[in-house]
Structures are given as structure tokens and as C-alpha cells.
Amino acid sequence: MERAQRFVDALLKLEQDGDIEPMVALFADDAQVSNVASPNIYSGLDGARRFWTEYKGTLGQVKSVFRNMIESGDRVALEWETQGTARNGAAIAYEGVSIIEWDGDRVRRFFAYFDPRALGQELSHGTGPRSEVPTTTPA
């Protein structure tokens, strides 16, 4: 779980302090980064920097909580919920799963899955639907 925890730590630093460099440092030179809400696949270190800058730029205060971290070989699955505020001040909360593929100690591919419609409603109006939190505890 060392690699999963390094990713989580870098994300929390980005969310709390706005420091993007620990996150970017995790990615390989030829990494691919995206999520279901983006039509783009961001490539390389510059792409990772742009992706995470846009992530933080879309949200005001933000904090992710990880319910499950599963690591198998060179793949990690992170189940999370993110809460905070949009830039317009609206409260947001959305949840999803991120899949990370590693090449040694560097992220080769990152993709996040969540309901982009619900997040869009949150960002615009603060009216996204909520789901029940599973009764499982983090792994």
C-alpha cells in the first residue's frame, strides 16, 4: 500500500495547501491522466500538471476521504468521497473511484470514475443527488 498512500498524501497536500508539485512528481514522463468528465487525455508531466491544476482550480476548499484502497501488482483502486466548496461558494460532495496504473514508482495512467452530471449540478447549483455511504471501513 506504499504507492497508494504516496498518492493519497500528495492529493491531500494539493487539496490543503494548493501544492501541486508532490502530485506531479508521482507521474511518469509518458503518463496519461483523465476522468469521465473530461474529453481530454492529458499526457506526460505537463499534462499531469494541467489536469491537477484544473482539478484544484475548479474547487475552492476541498477534502477527499478514502474509504478503500486496494493495491494489486501495479494497479491501485481508490474509493473516495470529496467534499468542499465550488469556486462560486456552493457546497459540493461527490464520490467515485480512481484507478492508478504504476510503472515502478511512477504513475503511468490515472483515471477517475464518478457521476459527472451530479458534480455539474453541485458546481452550478449545489443540488447534486447524494448516495448512501457504504457501511464498509477503509481497507
C-alpha positions as CSV (number, residue, x, y, z in Angstrom):
1,M,0.0,0.0,0.0
2,E,3.0,2.3,0.0
3,R,2.3,3.6,-3.5
4,A,-1.4,4.1,-2.8
5,Q,-0.5,6.0,0.3
6,R,2.0,8.2,-1.5
7,F,-0.7,9.2,-4.0
8,V,-3.2,9.9,-1.2
9,D,-0.7,12.0,0.7
10,A,0.2,14.0,-2.5
11,L,-3.6,14.6,-3.2
12,L,-4.2,15.8,0.4
13,K,-1.3,18.2,0.1
14,L,-2.7,19.6,-3.1
15,E,-6.2,19.9,-1.6
16,Q,-5.0,21.5,1.7
17,D,-2.1,23.7,0.5
18,G,-2.5,24.0,-3.2
19,D,1.0,22.5,-3.7
20,I,0.8,20.6,-7.0
21,E,4.5,19.5,-7.3
22,P,4.3,16.5,-5.0
23,M,1.4,15.2,-7.1
24,V,3.2,15.9,-10.4
25,A,6.3,14.2,-9.2
26,L,4.5,10.9,-8.9
27,F,3.8,10.8,-12.7
28,A,5.9,9.2,-15.4
29,D,7.1,11.2,-18.4
30,D,4.6,9.4,-20.7
31,A,1.7,9.3,-18.2
32,Q,-1.9,9.6,-19.2
33,V,-4.3,11.4,-16.9
34,S,-8.1,11.9,-17.2
35,N,-11.6,11.4,-15.8
36,V,-15.1,10.8,-17.0
37,A,-15.9,14.5,-17.1
38,S,-13.0,15.4,-19.3
39,P,-13.0,14.9,-23.1
40,N,-9.2,15.2,-22.9
41,I,-6.5,12.7,-22.0
42,Y,-3.6,14.7,-20.5
43,S,-0.2,13.3,-21.4
44,G,3.2,13.5,-19.7
45,L,4.3,15.6,-16.8
46,D,2.9,18.8,-18.4
47,G,-0.5,17.0,-18.9
48,A,-0.5,15.8,-15.3
49,R,0.3,19.4,-14.1
50,R,-2.5,20.8,-16.2
51,F,-5.0,18.1,-15.0
52,W,-4.3,18.7,-11.3
53,T,-4.2,22.5,-11.7
54,E,-7.7,22.3,-13.3
55,Y,-8.9,20.0,-10.5
56,K,-7.8,22.4,-7.8
57,G,-8.9,25.4,-9.8
58,T,-12.5,24.1,-10.2
59,L,-12.9,23.8,-6.4
60,G,-12.4,26.2,-3.5
61,Q,-11.9,24.3,-0.3
62,V,-11.8,20.6,-0.8
63,K,-11.0,17.4,1.1
64,S,-11.1,13.8,-0.1
65,V,-11.7,10.9,2.3
66,F,-10.7,7.5,1.1
67,R,-12.9,4.6,2.1
68,N,-11.0,1.8,0.4
69,M,-7.5,1.5,-1.0
70,I,-6.9,-1.7,-3.0
71,E,-3.5,-2.5,-4.4
72,S,-2.7,-5.5,-6.6
73,G,0.5,-5.7,-8.5
74,D,0.9,-2.4,-10.5
75,R,-2.7,-1.3,-10.1
76,V,-4.4,0.6,-7.3
77,A,-8.1,1.3,-6.9
78,L,-9.1,4.1,-4.5
79,E,-12.7,4.6,-3.4
80,W,-13.3,8.1,-2.2
81,E,-15.7,10.9,-1.4
82,T,-14.8,14.5,-1.9
83,Q,-16.4,17.4,-0.1
84,G,-15.8,21.1,-0.1
85,T,-16.9,24.2,-2.0
86,A,-17.1,25.2,-5.6
87,R,-15.5,28.5,-6.7
88,N,-19.0,30.0,-6.5
89,G,-19.2,29.1,-2.8
90,A,-21.8,26.3,-3.3
91,A,-21.2,23.2,-1.1
92,I,-20.2,20.1,-3.1
93,A,-20.0,16.4,-2.3
94,Y,-19.4,13.7,-4.8
95,E,-17.9,10.2,-4.8
96,G,-16.1,7.9,-7.1
97,V,-13.3,5.5,-7.8
98,S,-9.8,6.2,-9.2
99,I,-7.8,3.6,-10.9
100,I,-4.0,4.1,-10.9
101,E,-1.6,2.1,-13.0
102,W,2.0,2.2,-11.9
103,D,5.3,1.8,-13.8
104,G,7.7,1.1,-10.9
105,D,7.3,4.1,-8.6
106,R,5.7,6.4,-11.2
107,V,2.1,6.7,-12.3
108,R,1.7,5.6,-15.9
109,R,-2.1,6.1,-16.0
110,F,-4.7,7.7,-13.8
111,F,-8.4,7.7,-14.5
112,A,-11.2,8.8,-12.1
113,Y,-14.8,7.5,-12.4
114,F,-17.7,9.4,-10.9
115,D,-21.1,10.8,-12.0
116,P,-20.2,14.0,-13.9
117,R,-23.8,15.0,-14.1
118,A,-24.1,15.1,-10.3
119,L,-20.8,17.0,-10.0
120,G,-22.0,19.5,-12.6
121,Q,-25.2,20.0,-10.6
122,E,-23.2,20.6,-7.5
123,L,-20.8,23.1,-9.1
124,S,-23.7,25.0,-10.7
125,H,-26.5,24.9,-8.1
126,G,-25.4,22.8,-5.1
127,T,-28.2,20.3,-6.0
128,G,-26.5,17.1,-6.9
129,P,-28.0,13.8,-5.6
130,R,-26.4,12.0,-2.7
131,S,-25.9,8.3,-2.2
132,E,-25.7,6.4,1.0
133,V,-22.2,5.9,2.3
134,P,-21.4,2.2,2.3
135,T,-21.0,0.6,5.8
136,T,-17.6,-0.7,5.0
137,T,-14.5,0.6,6.6
138,P,-11.3,1.6,4.8
139,A,-9.0,-1.3,3.9
